[in-house]
Amino acid sequence: MKKDYYEILGVPKTATPQDIKKAYRSLALKLHPDRVPEAEKKEAEHKFKEMSEAYGVLSDPQKRQMYDQYGHAGIDQQFTSEDIFRGADFSDVFEGMDLGNIFGQIFGESDLGDILGGARGGRRSRRSQRGRDIEYEVEITLEEAYQGVHKKITIPRHEHCTKCNGSGAKPGSKSKSCSQCGGRGQVIMSSGFFRMQQTCPACGGRGETITEFCPDCHGKGAVRVTRKIDVNIPAGVDNTSRLRVSGQGEIGSAGAGDLYLYIRVLPHDTFERDGSDLYMSLPVSFVKAALGAEVSVPTLNGHVAMKIPPATQSGKVFRLKGKGMPDVHGSQAHGDQYVKVMLHVPEKLNSAQKELLEKFAAVSGEEVNSSSESITEKIKKVFK
């Protein structure tokens, strides 16, 4: 059983035409396919069709009067699905709003005019279309991510064919009326309860079929070109970053799409990144770790001095505040850099060094048997 039209729009039976228009506009915003999670899209589309039918009836004084008197039976007996939308001023509802694509996603059209346009009759011109968006991956170094970088990238894309002005026909050639749509550029499409106008798939809405194809685009209306584009990548980007470059997508008859850059930060030899923080290991000699020292530590902004206190153990982690990655949103905040001290064991020792280490081992109570152990093993025992 069909729901009550007033209930669908959430308005009382005493609602004014302006109240009905306002309610429908609000629901259209809420149920836009781009504004609901993927799992809710089908339900949103169903509700959108339902509320559009309700608005088509309640916004028309004659249909509304018949519905108030006879309910759904009166409407179904007098009007086809297509007739319900005749007389409904959808364009006024969406004035100033970029909601045209919702009808394309749900009804298979690019705008409401294609749904309602068939009632006016006559040949329809080919619809203007915005170019498609492009996705592109850009690789940058960690240093570039830290500082921000200006890059020139090469993008292959399709652009509107200038030779035929996107028609796909050879300039000066003759065309003939499309046999599938009869030159109207539109065909009737049935989708369950709804019957609506749809762009003719045979002629693409031109109302004409091409007899001679354009030599540049071979009838496609677009050509593939390669463009060099300058892009600015801000400091602080990460592998989760996506940048939008407006108007640098593919070129259509109604303008260009957008270019979306997906950032890939290459692995670094010294640093590992976790969000805005950086991590690294710093080899330190036994003498410096035991006695304490000031050591030079690399950062993405040059070397800094860091004090190591006496008796520092291998694996100890020190924090360098504000030496991590900058905030991608442009604030002055930086993450931190964490330095893990790792005791460095020398691979080769001269006789004097060996003697000193053996004396140290003796003082420390370590027994060193040079005949059965390598000097490296001795040192490892001392450093444990």
C-alpha positions in Angstrom: 0.0 0.0 0.0 1.3 3.4 -0.9 2.2 5.9 1.8 0.3 9.1 2.2 1.9 11.9 0.2 1.6 14.4 3.0 3.3 11.9 5.4 6.1 11.3 2.9 6.9 15.0 2.7 6.3 15.4 6.4 3.8 18.2 6.1 0.1 18.6 7.3 -2.8 18.6 4.8 -3.1 22.3 5.4 0.4 22.9 4.2 0.8 25.9 1.8 2.5 25.4 -1.6 5.6 27.1 -0.2 5.6 24.7 2.8 5.5 21.7 0.4 8.2 23.1 -1.7 10.4 23.8 1.3 9.9 20.2 2.7 10.7 18.7 -0.7 13.8 20.8 -1.0 15.0 19.8 2.5 14.5 16.1 1.8 16.3 16.3 -1.6 19.3 17.8 0.2 19.2 15.1 2.8 18.8 12.2 0.4 21.4 13.3 -2.2 23.4 10.2 -3.2 26.7 11.9 -2.4 25.5 12.7 1.2 24.6 9.2 2.4 26.8 6.2 3.1 27.2 3.6 0.4 25.1 1.1 2.3 22.1 3.6 2.4 22.1 4.6 -1.3 19.5 2.2 -2.5 17.1 3.2 0.3 17.8 6.9 -0.4 17.0 6.4 -4.1 13.7 4.7 -3.2 12.7 7.5 -0.9 13.7 10.1 -3.4 11.5 8.6 -6.1 8.7 8.3 -3.5 9.0 12.0 -2.4 9.3 13.2 -6.0 6.0 11.6 -6.9 4.5 13.1 -3.7 5.7 16.6 -4.7 4.6 16.1 -8.3 1.0 15.6 -7.1 0.9 18.0 -4.1 2.6 20.9 -6.0 -0.1 20.8 -8.7 -3.4 22.4 -7.5 -5.6 20.1 -9.7 -3.8 16.9 -8.8 -3.7 17.9 -5.1 -7.5 18.5 -5.1 -8.1 15.1 -6.7 -5.8 13.4 -4.2 -7.5 15.1 -1.3 -10.9 13.9 -2.5 -10.2 10.4 -3.8 -6.7 9.5 -2.5 -4.3 7.4 -4.5 -7.1 5.8 -6.5 -8.1 9.1 -8.0 -4.5 9.9 -9.1 -3.7 6.4 -10.4 -6.9 6.3 -12.5 -6.4 9.8 -14.0 -2.7 10.1 -14.5 0.2 8.1 -15.8 3.5 8.1 -14.0 4.8 10.6 -16.6 1.7 12.8 -16.2 2.3 13.1 -12.5 5.5 15.1 -13.1 3.9 17.4 -15.7 3.2 20.8 -14.3 5.5 20.3 -11.3 8.1 23.2 -11.2 11.2 21.3 -10.0 13.6 23.9 -11.4 12.1 26.5 -8.9 12.7 24.0 -6.1 16.4 23.6 -6.9 17.1 27.2 -7.7 20.6 28.0 -6.5 21.4 24.4 -5.6 23.8 22.0 -7.3 21.4 19.0 -7.2 21.0 18.3 -10.8 23.1 15.2 -10.7 20.8 13.4 -8.3 18.3 12.9 -11.1 21.0 11.5 -13.2 22.1 9.0 -10.6 18.5 7.8 -9.7 16.6 8.3 -12.9 19.5 7.8 -15.4 19.5 11.4 -16.5 21.8 14.4 -16.1 19.1 16.9 -15.2 15.4 17.2 -14.5 14.9 18.7 -17.9 15.6 15.3 -19.5 12.9 13.7 -17.4 10.2 16.3 -18.1 11.4 17.6 -21.5 9.6 15.0 -23.6 6.3 16.6 -22.8 7.3 19.7 -24.8 8.1 17.8 -27.9 10.5 18.7 -30.7 14.1 17.9 -31.3 16.4 18.0 -28.3 20.0 19.2 -28.6 22.9 17.2 -27.3 23.3 17.8 -23.6 26.3 19.7 -22.4 28.4 17.6 -20.1 31.1 18.4 -17.6 34.4 16.5 -18.2 35.2 13.5 -16.0 37.4 13.8 -12.9 40.9 12.2 -13.0 42.7 10.4 -10.3 46.5 10.4 -10.3 49.2 9.2 -7.8 52.1 11.4 -7.0 55.3 10.1 -5.3 57.2 12.4 -3.1 60.1 12.1 -0.6 59.7 12.5 3.2 61.8 15.7 2.9 59.3 17.1 0.3 56.4 16.1 2.5 58.1 18.0 5.4 58.8 21.2 3.4 56.0 21.1 0.8 56.9 21.0 -2.9 56.0 22.4 -6.3 55.8 19.7 -9.0 55.1 19.6 -12.7 53.3 16.4 -13.5 52.3 15.0 -16.8 48.6 14.0 -17.1 47.0 12.1 -20.0 43.3 13.1 -20.4 40.5 13.4 -22.9 39.5 16.9 -24.1 36.7 18.2 -26.2 37.5 17.8 -29.9 37.9 21.3 -31.2 37.8 20.2 -34.9 34.2 19.0 -34.7 33.2 20.9 -31.6 32.5 17.7 -29.8 29.8 16.5 -32.3 31.9 13.6 -33.6 30.9 14.4 -37.1 33.2 15.5 -39.9 33.0 19.3 -40.3 30.7 20.1 -43.3 29.3 16.5 -43.5 25.5 15.9 -43.6 23.6 14.0 -40.9 20.3 12.2 -40.8 17.6 11.9 -38.2 18.1 9.2 -35.6 15.8 6.2 -36.4 15.6 5.1 -32.7 14.3 8.4 -31.2 12.9 9.9 -34.4 15.1 13.0 -34.1 13.9 13.9 -30.6 17.1 12.9 -28.9 15.0 11.3 -26.2 13.4 7.9 -25.6 11.0 6.7 -23.0 12.5 4.6 -20.2 10.4 2.5 -17.8 11.7 1.8 -14.3 9.2 0.1 -12.2 6.5 2.6 -11.3 8.1 5.4 -13.2 8.2 6.2 -16.9 10.5 9.0 -17.9 12.5 10.6 -20.7 16.1 9.4 -21.3 18.8 10.5 -23.6 18.7 8.4 -26.7 21.7 5.9 -26.5 21.9 5.7 -30.3 22.6 9.3 -31.0 23.7 10.6 -27.6 20.9 13.2 -27.5 21.7 14.9 -30.7 18.6 13.6 -32.5 20.9 12.9 -35.5 23.2 10.1 -36.5 26.6 10.7 -38.0 27.3 9.8 -41.6 30.9 10.8 -41.7 33.1 10.7 -38.6 35.5 13.5 -37.6 39.1 12.5 -38.6 40.5 13.8 -35.4 38.3 12.1 -32.8 36.8 9.3 -35.0 33.3 10.1 -33.9 33.9 10.2 -30.2 33.7 13.9 -29.8 36.9 13.9 -27.6 40.6 13.4 -28.2 43.3 12.1 -25.8 46.1 14.6 -25.1 48.9 14.8 -22.6 49.2 18.0 -20.5 51.9 19.2 -18.1 50.2 20.7 -15.0 51.8 22.6 -12.1 50.7 21.5 -8.7 51.6 22.7 -5.2 51.8 20.0 -2.6 51.5 21.5 0.9 53.8 20.6 3.8 52.6 17.8 6.1 50.9 15.6 3.5 50.8 11.8 4.2 49.8 8.6 2.4 46.2 9.3 3.3 46.2 12.8 1.7 44.1 13.6 -1.4 44.4 16.9 -3.1 41.9 18.4 -5.5 43.1 20.6 -8.4 40.0 22.3 -9.7 39.3 22.3 -13.4 42.3 20.1 -14.4 40.3 16.9 -15.2 39.0 15.9 -18.6 37.5 18.6 -20.7 33.8 18.3 -21.6 31.4 20.6 -23.6 30.2 22.1 -20.3 33.6 22.6 -18.7 36.4 20.5 -17.1 36.3 18.0 -14.3 38.7 18.1 -11.4 42.1 16.4 -10.9 42.5 14.4 -7.6 46.0 13.7 -6.5 46.7 10.8 -4.2 49.9 11.3 -2.3 52.4 8.5 -1.8 55.3 9.3 0.5 58.3 7.1 -0.2 60.0 5.2 2.6 63.0 6.9 4.2 66.4 5.4 5.1 66.5 7.1 8.5 63.0 7.9 9.7 59.8 6.1 10.1 56.6 8.1 10.3 53.5 7.7 12.5 51.1 10.5 11.8 53.0 13.7 12.6 55.7 12.0 14.7 59.0 10.6 13.4 61.0 7.7 14.8 64.7 6.8 14.3 67.5 4.8 15.8 70.8 6.4 16.7 74.0 4.3 17.1 76.0 5.5 20.2 79.3 4.2 21.4 79.7 2.4 24.7 81.9 5.2 26.1 79.4 7.9 25.3 76.5 5.9 26.7 78.4 5.1 29.8 80.0 8.5 30.5 77.3 10.7 29.0 77.8 13.0 26.0 76.3 15.5 23.6 75.6 13.9 20.2 74.5 15.3 16.9 71.1 14.0 15.7 69.8 14.3 12.2 66.3 15.8 11.7 64.4 16.8 8.5 65.4 20.4 9.2 69.1 19.8 9.8 71.2 18.4 12.7 70.5 19.3 16.3 72.5 18.6 19.5 71.0 16.1 22.0 72.4 15.4 25.5 72.8 11.7 26.5 73.0 11.3 30.3 75.6 9.0 31.9 74.7 5.3 32.2 72.2 5.5 29.2 71.1 2.0 28.4 70.7 0.6 24.8 67.1 1.0 23.7 66.5 4.2 25.7 64.2 6.6 23.8 64.5 10.4 23.8 62.0 12.9 22.5 62.9 16.0 20.4 59.8 18.2 20.8 58.5 19.9 17.7 61.0 18.2 15.3 58.4 16.0 13.7 56.1 16.7 10.7 54.2 19.9 10.2 50.4 20.1 10.4 49.0 19.7 6.8 46.2 22.2 7.7 48.8 25.0 7.9 49.0 25.5 11.7 52.3 26.2 13.4 52.1 22.9 15.2 54.7 20.1 14.5 54.9 16.6 15.7 57.8 15.2 17.7 60.9 13.2 16.8 61.7 10.1 18.9 65.3 9.0 19.0 66.1 5.4 20.2 69.7 5.0 21.4 71.3 1.8 20.2 74.7 0.8 21.6 77.2 0.5 18.8 79.7 -2.4 19.1 83.0 -1.9 17.1 83.9 -4.6 14.7 87.6 -4.1 14.8 89.9 -3.2 17.8 93.6 -2.5 18.0 95.8 -4.0 20.7 95.5 -1.0 23.0 91.7 -1.0 22.8 91.6 -4.7 23.5 93.8 -4.3 26.5 91.7 -1.5 28.0 88.5 -3.5 27.5 90.0 -6.6 29.1 91.1 -4.4 32.1 87.5 -3.0 32.2 86.1 -6.5 32.1 88.4 -7.6 35.0 87.4 -4.6 37.1 83.8 -5.4 36.3 84.2 -9.0 37.4 83.9 -10.4 33.9 86.2 -13.3 33.0 87.6 -13.0 29.5 89.1 -16.1 27.9 90.8 -14.9 24.8 91.7 -18.4 23.6 88.1 -19.5 23.3 86.2 -16.3 22.5 86.5 -13.7 19.8 87.0 -10.2 20.9 83.6 -9.3 19.5 81.9 -11.8 21.8 83.9 -10.4 24.7 82.7 -6.9 24.0 79.1 -8.0 23.6 79.3 -9.6 27.1 80.8 -6.4 28.6 78.0 -4.3 27.1 75.2 -6.5 28.3 
